[in-house]
Amino acid sequence: MRWVRIDNRLIHGQIIETWLPYTGATTVLVANDDLASDIMQQQIMSLAIPGNIESHFVTVATVSKEMKSLDMSTIVLFHNCMDARKAFDTGFKFEVLNIGNIHYSPGKKQISPNVALTNEDESCLKYFNRNGVELDFRCVPNDSVQVRLS
């Protein structure tokens, strides 16, 4: 199963302990422009990834190209909605977008315990919805909380 997720934390315990087993993923692809060029941060993040899981750190613009060489058992992680949209608009298509965590900061509207959106974030998510992408608001697989954007 290919799983596409927005989580501003990128690689962390929930990914390793719940999403990898749930999806059966054998690869984690982190799409983040800053991280793609920061070998030290990649090495630090890689320490959390089990040895039997492959990891790739790529720029957002290259996600579609990178995914062609990976099988479907991949978790793709984006830091924010705009990065996911950029990848989508450059050819990386997906049917479900999991929104796991977008931290609160001033000026954002809290829509669930783990998701706070700016107007730009909300517009971005509505864009996906209009383009047939199901929005899945869950931190972990066994969560049942679903948010509907109007």
C-alpha positions in Angstrom: 0.0 0.0 0.0 1.2 3.5 -0.8 0.4 5.9 2.0 0.7 9.7 1.5 0.8 11.8 4.7 1.3 15.4 5.8 3.0 15.6 9.1 5.2 18.6 10.0 7.3 16.2 12.2 8.2 14.0 9.2 9.8 10.9 10.7 8.9 10.2 14.4 7.5 7.4 16.6 4.0 7.3 15.2 5.3 6.7 11.7 7.7 3.9 12.9 5.4 2.2 15.4 2.0 2.5 13.8 2.0 3.6 10.2 4.8 1.2 9.0 3.0 -1.9 10.4 -0.4 -0.7 9.2 0.7 0.0 5.6 3.2 -2.8 5.4 5.6 -0.3 3.9 9.1 -1.3 3.2 10.2 2.2 2.1 9.9 5.7 3.6 10.2 8.6 1.2 10.6 12.0 2.8 9.8 14.8 0.4 11.3 18.0 1.8 13.5 20.5 0.0 15.5 21.5 3.0 16.0 18.0 4.2 17.0 16.7 0.7 20.2 18.8 0.9 21.0 18.3 4.6 22.9 15.1 5.0 23.4 15.5 8.7 19.6 15.8 9.4 19.0 12.8 7.1 21.4 10.7 9.1 19.7 11.8 12.3 16.2 11.0 11.0 17.5 7.7 9.6 18.5 6.5 13.1 14.8 6.2 13.9 14.0 4.0 10.9 14.3 0.2 11.3 17.2 -1.4 9.4 14.8 -3.4 7.2 13.1 -0.2 6.0 14.6 1.7 3.1 14.6 5.5 3.3 14.9 8.2 0.7 15.1 12.0 1.1 14.1 13.9 -2.0 13.0 17.3 -3.1 9.3 17.9 -3.6 9.7 18.5 -7.3 11.3 15.0 -7.8 8.7 12.9 -5.9 6.9 11.7 -9.0 10.2 10.7 -10.7 11.5 9.0 -7.5 8.3 7.0 -7.0 8.6 5.4 -10.4 11.6 3.4 -9.1 9.9 2.4 -5.8 7.2 -0.2 -5.3 3.7 0.6 -3.9 4.7 -0.3 -0.3 6.0 3.2 0.4 5.0 5.9 2.9 5.5 9.3 1.4 5.9 12.1 4.0 5.3 15.8 3.3 6.0 18.6 5.8 3.0 20.7 4.7 0.1 20.8 2.3 1.7 23.1 -0.2 4.6 20.6 -0.7 2.0 17.8 -1.2 0.2 20.0 -3.8 3.4 20.9 -5.6 4.2 17.2 -5.9 0.6 16.4 -7.0 0.7 19.2 -9.6 4.0 17.9 -11.0 2.7 14.4 -11.6 2.6 12.5 -8.3 -1.0 11.4 -8.1 -2.6 9.7 -5.1 -6.2 9.0 -4.0 -5.9 9.5 -0.3 -4.1 12.1 1.7 -3.6 11.5 5.4 -3.3 14.7 7.4 -1.6 13.6 10.6 -0.1 16.6 12.3 0.0 20.3 11.5 1.1 22.2 14.6 -0.8 25.2 15.9 0.7 28.6 15.8 -0.9 32.1 16.0 -3.2 32.8 13.1 -4.2 29.2 12.6 -7.6 27.6 13.2 -7.5 24.4 15.3 -9.8 21.9 13.5 -8.8 18.8 15.5 -6.4 18.1 18.4 -3.5 17.6 16.0 -4.3 19.8 13.1 -4.4 23.6 12.9 -4.8 25.3 9.5 -4.0 28.7 8.0 -6.4 29.9 5.3 -3.8 28.8 2.8 -3.7 25.3 4.3 -7.5 25.1 4.1 -7.6 26.2 0.5 -4.9 23.6 -0.3 -6.8 20.8 1.3 -10.0 21.9 -0.5 -8.0 21.8 -3.8 -7.2 18.1 -3.1 -10.8 17.4 -2.3 -12.0 19.1 -5.5 -9.5 16.9 -7.4 -10.9 13.6 -6.1 -8.4 13.1 -3.3 -9.9 11.7 -0.1 -8.8 13.6 3.0 -8.0 11.3 5.9 -7.5 13.2 9.2 -5.9 10.7 11.6 -2.7 10.7 13.7 -2.6 6.9 14.0 -4.4 4.1 12.1 -6.8 3.2 14.9 -8.1 6.8 15.3 -11.6 7.3 14.1 -11.6 11.1 14.2 -12.5 12.5 10.8 -12.7 16.2 9.9 -14.8 17.6 7.1 -13.8 20.8 5.5 -16.8 22.8 4.2 
